[in-house]
Amino acid sequence: MTTILPECDIPIPQRQPHIVCHEPGNMILPMCNIQTVPGDMTERGCTFAGCRGVVGGPVKDAIQLVHGPIGCAYYTWGTRRNLSDVKLHRKYCFSTDLTEESVIYGGAKKLLNSIIEAHELFPEGKAVFVYSTCVVGLIGDDTDAICKQAQEKIGIPVVPFHCEGFRGVSQSLGHHIANRTLFEKVVGTEEPETTTPYDMCIIGEFNIDGDAWIVKPLFERMGVRVLSVFTGNASYHDIPPMHRAKLNIVQCQRSSTYIAKMIQDKYNIPYINVSLFGMKQTADALRDVGKFFHLEENAEKVIAEELAKYQPMIDHYRKKLEGKKCFIYQGAPRAWHWIDPMRELGIEAILTATTFGHKDDYEKIMEKAKPGHICIDNPNALEIEEYLVKLKPDFFIGGLKEKYLTYKLGIPFINGHSYEEGPYAGFEGFVNFAKDIDVAVNSPVWKFINLPLEVK
């Protein structure tokens, strides 16, 4: 038996199948991608969060209009560090601001007026993305018809996303909805000005703290033309020509493999999964792309140049981090993307947790994990606290929600969602990552705080 029931979960023993200790030869995966156990204070995001917050939101020149109460829109304002090179992006928050009156009489008129008003105020917007929240699903506004009517009035695409928060067990369904909506309504609606034999799309790269600006030039130096990045720093008009790529590579394989598969099925364009975190995984990604386009020599040249420049820095940080242990708590793919890069720094992940992992995510974690590695699906704050105290990692990688919990326990923290001083992807980004870990772990401040709290 390898499932575990922590002390904090004694009142909710249904949590036990979600927590496992890895035993090679007796692999049991955590129960996952199901509704949260009643009474469990989950940290999951909702379907709307996955659709607007992860996939659709980074499109930089679309007016991102939240059709719902203002509270849902508030948490879209500058919260995720998807960088872009236009002023419209992340600077403004658009909402229909539904109130009790809208619940009674419907929000259709408000939606139509909001789209028109937003377009008049920001004519530089190339499209309007409309995201339906829980309230809209309950009152039944015909958003498709309203968006079609609005599109005829303002003359730019108006794209509805049916991503009511309650629809899924986590934000994961929102990723799928955003992928399918963009594939069905946008991809293939425009042709690129030119095509080349070396056109490729980078899918599942959201330009967190500039990741896309680091990795895109690596492929371009090989001779590959990046036709589109889905959706980090993407313009609306970058998405329609995705059907003319010769190859797609998928970085975030939880949020975006959906569209890669749909493009493959309809347009016969293959895709390969990659990880662009860490020296080896990034080099492997370049080699895989080089092999596909018969640009192997170019790939090796870029890898050699990057290793010559950055490997000495990684070696420097490895000497300072060798033997450290960490917890990784991420959405899903980064939980397993970062296990191998940690080992390049001499660090072992002893616990991995995700908020919306699926079976294949946990299989990949277990393939990389050592015996005794603990894996948690959809952890709550009490579980995180209990294992931080029991296992005493040298540092914790999570999101902002957990930052102050770890600080109170005297444990260094790295923001793996929005980064400390990113970008973290690619060769150069991995140096930033190593530096941030070194700063967090080896700071003298930890000598001046009280001992960690004990679990009661």
N, C-alpha and C positions, 0 to 999 in steps of 0.2 A: 504494500500500500504506500503510495508516494504522495497522496494528497495531504494537506495540512490544514488544521483549524487553529488559527492563532487565538490567544487568550481574549483579545478584544471582540472576536466573532462568536464567542460562546452563546450570546443571545440570538444569533442568526447563523445556525450551523449550515444553512444552505450555501454559505460562502465556501465551504470546504472544497468542493470540486473545482473551484476557480484558482486554487493555490496548490502548486505541486513542487516537489523537490526532484530534480533530475536524477534518474538512475539509468545509465546506459544498459540496453538490453531489456528494460522494463519501462519503455516510454509511455507515459500518460500525459496527454496534453491538457492544459487547463480548459474547463468549460468556458465557452466564449461566444460572443456575438448573439447574446440572448438578452431579454429584458433584465434590468437590474433587480436584484432581490428586494422586495418591499422592506423598508426599515434600514436599508443600506444607503448611506449618504454618498452617492456616487459623485465622481468628479467629471463625468462624461459631458461632452458637448452635445447639442441636439442636432437634428437633421439640418435645420437652417444654418447652424454654425458651420457644418461641413460644406454646405453648398455655397453660401456667401463668404464665409470666413476663410475657407481654404482654396477652393477652386475658382469660383467666379470673381471674387474680390480683387485679385491681383491684376485683372485686365485694366490697364491704366487709364484708358481714355473712354471708358464706359461710365455713364451715370449709374451708380449702384443704388437703386431705389428700394427701400425696405417697405413692403406693404404690410403694415401692422402697427401695433402700439409703439410709442416712441421708445419704450424701454428696450425693445429688441434692437432698434437702430443704434441706441446709445453704445452698445458693446461692439459696434462695427467701426467706431471712430478712432482711427490711429492705433488700434490695439495690436496689430500684427505687423511686424516690420518687413512687409513686402515692399522693397524699395522700387522706385520707378524714376524715370527722367522727365515726367511731366507734372505740372503744378496741380492739375485736377485731382490726381490720385491721392487718397488718404487724407486730403486736407478738408474734405467736406463730408457731411453726413446727410443723406437724403431719406426722408420718411414720409408716408402718408399720414402719420400721427393719428391712427384710428382711436376713437373714444367710444364711450357707451352709446352715443347716438348712432355711430356707425354700426355698432353691433346690432342695434335694433332695426335700422333702416337700410343697412348695407353700405359698403365702402366703395362701390363702383365709381360714383361721381367724383369722390375724392381722389381716387387713383388716376382717373383720366386727367383731372385738373393738375394733379401733382406732376405727372409726366410732362404735360405741356409747359407748366411753370418752370420745371427744372431745365427743360430744353431752352426756354427763352433766356434764363439766367446764365446758362453755361452752353452756349451754342458750339463750343469746341468739342463737346462730347460726341463721339462717333456712333454711339448706340446707347440705349437705355436697358439695363438689366433690372427686372422686377422680381423681387423675392417675396413669396407668400409665407407669412408666419402662421402660427397656430390659429389665431383669431380668424384669419381669412378662410382657413379650412373649415372652421365651424360655421361661419355665416354664409359661406358658399358663393362668394363673388365669382363671376365668370371672368377671370383675369385674362384668359386667352382672347376673348372677344374684345375686352377693353384695350388690351395691348395692340391688337390688330387695328382697332379704330384709331388709337393714338399714333400708330406708325403711319397711317394714311395722312394724318393731320400734320405731323412734324417732319416726315420725309426721311427719317433714319430708322434703322432696325430697333424694334422694341421687343425684347426677349423675355417671356415669362418663365420663372422657375417655380415649380410646385414643390416647395421644400418645407412645408409646415413642420414645425419642430417635433411634434408628437409622432410623426410617421414612422420613425425608425427606433432602434434600440440605442443608437448613439449617432454621432455625427457621420458615421460611415455611409449611411444611406444617402446623406446629402452629397457626398462626393459622387456617388453613382448618378444621382439625379442631375447634378451639374454636368457631368461627362455626357450623359445621354442627351440632355437638352442642347448642349453646344454642338454635339455631333449631328443631331437631327435637324436643328434649325440654322446652323451657321456653317459647318464644314461643307465644302463643296459649292457654296453659293457664289464664290468668286474664284477667278483663275489668277495665278501669279503672273507678273509681267514677263518673266523668263523662267525657264527651268534649266537645271544642269544635271549631269549624271551623278552628282555628289550632294544632292539635296537631302537634308535630314531634319527631323524635328526632335527636340528634347522635350519629353513629356514628364509631368510630375516634378517640375522644377519651378519653385515659386519665388525665387529671388529673395529669400530671407537674408536680410542684411547684405545683399549684393552677391549671393552665391552664383546666380546666373552670369553675372559680369566676370566671374572668375573662370567658370568652366566653358562658357561658349567660345572664348578665344582659343582654348586648347584645341578644340576640334577644327576651328577655322585655320589654325596654323598647320594642321595636317592636310589642308586642301578641301575640307568638307564645308559646304554652305549650310548654315543653320537657317532653315526656312521659317521655323516658328519655335518659340518656347511656350509651352503650355503649362501655366499661364503667367509665369513671372515676367514682369515688365513687358507684357504683350500688349500690342494695340489690338483693337477689335478686328481690324482688317488683316492681322497676322494669322487669324484662326481659319478663315475660309479656305486658304490654299493648302491646308495640311494634307489634303487628299492627293497632292502632287509630289510628296516626299518619296524618296526611294527607300528610306529606312526610318523607323522611329526607335529611339532609346527611351526607356522608362526608368526614372530615378525613384520617385515615390510610388512604390508598387501596390500600395493600399488605396491611394486616392485616385490614381489615374490609369491603371492598367485597363480599366473599362474602355476608355476611348481608343487606346491602342488596339485592343481586340476588335472593336467595331470597325476601325479603319482597315484593319487587316482583312476582316470578313467581307467588307463591301468593296474595298479598292485593291485588295491583294497586296498590301504593303506590309512587309514583315516588321516585327519589333523584337528588340532584345532588352532584357533586364540588366541594369547596371547599378553600381553604387559609386557615387562620386565623393565618398568620404574616405580619407586615408590614402597613403601613398600607393599601396599595392592595389587596392580596389580601383582607384582612379586610373592607374596604369593599365589594369586589366580592361577597363572600359574603353580606353583609347585603342588598345590592341584589338579588341573585338570589333570596334568600328573600322579600324584600319584593315582588318581581314575582310570585312564585308565589302568595302569599296576598293580592295586591292591597293591599299595605301600603307602597307605594313612598314615600309622603310620610313615614310613620313611620321608614322606613329612612334616608331622607336627613336627617331631624332627628337621629337618633342619630349618624350619621356626622359631621354638622356639629359636634355637641357634642364628640365625641371628638377630632376634628381640631383644634378650637379649643384643646382642653386639652393635647393631646400632640404636635401637629406642631411647635410651637416647640422642644420638647425634642429631637425627632429632628433638626431643623435644626441645633441646637447640636452634637449628636454627629457629624453629617455633616461639619461643618467640621473636626473633629478626626480623622476617619477617611478623608477623601477621598483616593483614590489608592492605598489599601491593597489587598493581594492575599491571598487565603486559600485553604486546602484545606478541602473539606467531605468528611468521612467519616462517613456515617450508615447506619442500617439499610437504608433504601431511600427512602421518600417525602420525608423531610426533605432528602435530597440535592438534590432539585429544588424542594422547597417554598421553600428559603432562597436560591436564586440571585437571584431578583428582589428580595426584601427587602434583600439585600446591596447591590444597586445603588441602592436608596433611600438607603443610607448612603454611597454613593460607593465601594463596595468591589466588586472583581471576583473571582469564584471562578475560579481557574486550573486546579484539579484537583478532580474529584469522584469519590468511590468509595463503593460500598455493599457490605454483607455478604450481602444476600439479594435484591438487585434482580432483577426480571423484565424481559422485553423492553420492556414498556410504560414501566417506570421509566426505562430508558436512552433510550427515544425522547423522553421529556419532558425529560431532561437535555440531550440534543442539540438539542432545539428552542430551548432557552434559552442554550446555550453559544456562546461566540465561537470563531472559528478558532484552532486551537492548543490548545484546552482538552483536557486529558488525562482520560480516564475509565477507572476500574479496577473490575473486578468481583472481589469476594471477595479483597481484597488481604491479603498477609501482612506481618508487621512489617518484614521486610527491604526489601520494595518501598516501604513507607511511608517508611522511613528514607532510602532512596536518593533518592526524589523530594523529600523535605523538604530534603535537602542540595543537590540539583541546582537546584531551582526557588526555594528560599529565600522561602517565603511570609511575609507579615507576621504571620500567626497561623493556627492549625489548629483546626478544630471536629471533635471526635470523642467517643469515650466514655472511661471511666476507664482502660481498658486502655492507651490511647495517651498518657495524660497525662504520664507520667514520661519516656517516650521523647522527646517534644517538648521537655520542660524540659531534658533532658540536651543537646539540640541547640541550646538557646538560643532556642527558638521559643515565643512565647506560645500558650496553650491555652484553649479554651472547651469546657466539657462540654455537648455538644449533646443528650445522652441524658437526663441527669437535672438539668442546668442548674447554674449557679453561684448566682445569686440570682434565681430565676424568680418567677412564671411568665413565659414568653416569648410566649405566644399573645395575640392581640387587640392593640388599640392600646396599652393600658397595658403589656402584656407586651413589646411591641416596644421600648418605652423601656428596660425592664430589660435586654433583650438588647443594645441599643446601649451601654448603660452598662457592662455586663460586658465587651464587646469593648474599649471605651475603657480600662477599668481594666487589662485584660490587655495590650493593645498599647502603651499609653503609660506603663506603669509605669517609673519610673527604675531598677528593679532590673536591667533588661537591660543597662545600661551597666556593671555591675559583675561580669559573668560572662565566662568565656573564650569565644573564638570557637567557632562550631559545629564539631563533629567532621567529619572527612572520611570518605566512604565508602571502604572498602578493597576 
